[in-house]
C-alpha cells in the first residue's frame, strides 16, 4: 500500500473512534504507528496528503477530540500498543501529527506541553524526526 493510501487509512481509523467513545482503545496508538510509517517512508507524501485531504483531516481531528473528551487516560497494555502512555496522550500525539506543520494542537492531558517533546518521543520510538515536517516548505505549497 502506498503512502497516500496509508494516510487515508489512518484518517479512517481516527474517524472510527466515534464508535468506541468512552472505552479504552488501541486505535489511537495504532494510528500513530501508521502515520509514523508514512512519514518515515515518504515524508513529502505525508505533507502532500495533509494538504490534499485537509477536509478529511479536519473530520478526523473532530473524531479524535470527541473520543479524547469521552474517556480517561487509560493505558493500553498489550501487543497493540508499544508506545506506552494513555489513550488521551495518544490523542494529543495524533492531534499534533495531523496539525503539522503548525504547532497548534490539542493537549488532552498536559503531558506533552511542546512539539519538541512529541518530536523527541517519536524520533526515539520510530526513528523519524517530525521536525522535518514542522515547517512549511515552498515545494509543498499547492499552487
Secondary structure, 3 states (H helix, E strand, C coil): CCHHHHHHHHHHHHHHHHHHCCCCCCHHHHHHHHHHHHHHHCHHHHHHHHHHCHHHHHHHHHHHHHHHHHCCCCECCCCCCCCCCEHHHHHHHHHHHHHCCCCCCCCCCCCCCCHHHHHHHHHHHHCCCHHHHCCCCHHHCCC
